[in-house]
Amino acid sequence: MLFQEKHCFRNLYLCQWAEITVGKRPVRFCGVLLIILLAVPGCGSESTPSDNSSASAGGGSTSASADDSANSTSPKNSTSESSAAAESVTAPETAALTIEAPVVKSPIPGISLPVLVSAAEATLADEAMVIGVVAGNESRAYAVEALEPEDSHVINDLIQKIPVTITYCPVTKAVRVFSTSESQEPVPVSSMSTDDKGLSLILNGTTYEHSSNTIPLTDMDFVQTAWIAWKTEHPDARVFQGKSPDKPLPDRPASAQ
């Protein structure tokens, strides 16, 4: 039996054409040859580069596995350390935030037809500041100090049937005097003051800032001066000195104009 082809293979299945001689006639056929570590000289005695690379890769794989194993344990240690550090830190206490609601004040009616005294009866100091107003042929003086209390910022007076409203803002210290030709009665102006915005005037249900130009009244001329100066120029003036601290100031009768 003679093989016409010879090959060296290892751990492989190979289909080859083979030829044998039966008697004097050669027979050619295809068969499956299982070759395992064939004992052919030079076959399987040397390591192929792929084997070395496999071995190296295997070694590297082992090292990499060791490194991966070491690295896989590191996060656990890091996590434990972080947890321990977190437990040792105490969160600061948050201070409670208190928001105070704004105080809503009710409108205060102006003093209508206040009681007046003559210049001779007035007890004001000479240097006391007054607001002097002249309407028709009559003069009046309103002590600034008497307008300081919260319920005295507005005076709704009537001078010879001419409505005169004196207003004073305790925040800005501004004074405005109003009148109107549409009525012969005191104008019903109310006030409402706040510590930050100053005085607001309320007329017919509408609120206006003290400095507003849309108040439906006419600004009147006035003089803010010392009482001694006004008394010297207007000796017949009638004076508003304020109301007594222990009792309300009574309204002046409408007949005493």
Residue pairs with C-beta under 8 A, 6 or more apart in sequence:
1 20
1 21
2 19
2 20
2 21
3 18
3 19
3 20
4 17
4 18
4 19
5 16
5 17
5 18
6 40
7 14
7 16
7 35
8 38
8 40
8 42
8 43
8 44
9 35
9 38
10 35
10 36
10 37
10 38
10 43
10 44
11 35
11 36
11 37
12 35
13 32
13 33
13 34
14 32
14 33
14 35
15 30
15 31
15 32
15 33
16 30
16 31
16 33
17 28
17 29
17 30
18 28
18 29
18 30
18 31
18 33
19 26
19 27
19 28
19 29
20 26
20 27
20 29
21 27
37 44
38 44
105 192
105 193
105 194
106 192
107 190
107 191
107 192
107 202
108 150
108 151
108 153
108 154
108 190
108 191
108 192
109 154
109 188
109 190
110 153
110 154
110 155
110 156
110 165
110 188
110 189
110 190
110 191
111 151
111 152
111 154
111 155
111 156
111 243
111 249
111 251
112 156
112 157
112 186
112 188
112 251
113 156
113 157
113 158
113 186
113 251
113 252
113 253
113 254
114 155
114 157
114 240
114 243
114 249
114 251
114 252
115 240
115 249
115 250
115 251
115 252
116 140
116 238
116 239
116 240
116 252
117 238
117 239
117 241
118 236
118 237
118 238
118 239
119 141
119 231
119 234
119 235
119 236
119 237
119 238
119 239
121 239
122 141
122 227
122 231
122 239
122 241
123 241
124 130
124 143
124 227
124 239
124 241
125 227
126 226
126 227
126 228
127 226
127 227
127 228
128 143
128 144
128 145
128 226
128 227
129 143
129 144
129 145
129 224
129 225
129 226
129 227
130 141
130 142
130 143
130 144
130 224
130 225
130 226
130 227
130 230
130 239
131 141
131 142
131 144
131 147
131 166
131 168
131 175
131 177
131 222
131 223
131 224
132 139
132 140
132 141
132 222
132 223
132 224
132 225
132 230
132 234
132 237
133 139
133 140
133 141
133 142
133 159
133 164
133 166
133 177
133 220
133 222
133 223
134 140
134 221
134 234
135 159
135 160
135 162
135 164
135 179
135 220
136 159
136 160
136 162
137 160
138 159
138 160
138 238
139 230
139 234
139 236
139 237
139 238
140 157
140 159
140 164
140 237
140 238
140 239
140 240
141 227
141 230
141 231
141 234
141 237
141 238
141 239
141 240
142 155
142 166
142 239
142 240
143 227
143 239
143 240
143 241
143 242
144 168
144 175
144 224
145 242
146 152
146 240
146 241
146 242
146 243
147 153
147 155
147 166
147 168
147 242
148 168
148 170
149 242
150 170
150 193
152 242
152 243
153 167
153 168
153 169
153 170
153 191
153 193
153 199
154 165
154 166
154 167
154 168
154 189
154 190
154 191
154 201
155 165
155 166
155 167
155 240
156 163
156 165
156 186
156 187
156 188
156 189
157 163
157 164
157 165
157 166
157 186
157 240
158 164
158 184
158 185
158 186
158 254
158 257
159 257
160 257
161 184
161 257
162 179
162 184
163 179
163 180
163 183
163 184
163 185
163 186
163 187
164 177
164 178
164 179
164 220
165 177
165 178
165 179
165 186
165 187
165 189
165 217
166 175
166 177
166 222
167 175
167 176
167 177
167 178
167 189
167 191
167 199
167 201
167 210
168 174
168 175
168 199
169 175
169 193
169 198
169 199
169 210
170 193
170 198
170 199
171 193
171 195
171 196
171 197
171 198
171 199
172 198
172 199
172 210
172 211
174 210
174 211
175 222
175 224
176 210
176 219
177 219
177 220
177 221
177 222
178 187
178 189
178 215
178 217
178 218
178 219
178 220
179 217
179 218
179 220
180 187
180 217
180 218
181 218
187 203
187 217
188 203
189 201
189 202
189 203
189 217
190 201
190 202
190 203
191 199
191 200
191 201
191 202
192 199
192 200
192 202
192 207
193 199
193 200
194 200
197 209
198 209
198 210
199 209
199 210
200 207
200 208
200 209
200 210
201 207
201 208
201 209
201 210
201 212
201 215
202 208
203 215
203 216
203 217
204 216
208 214
208 215
223 230
230 237
231 237
242 249
243 249
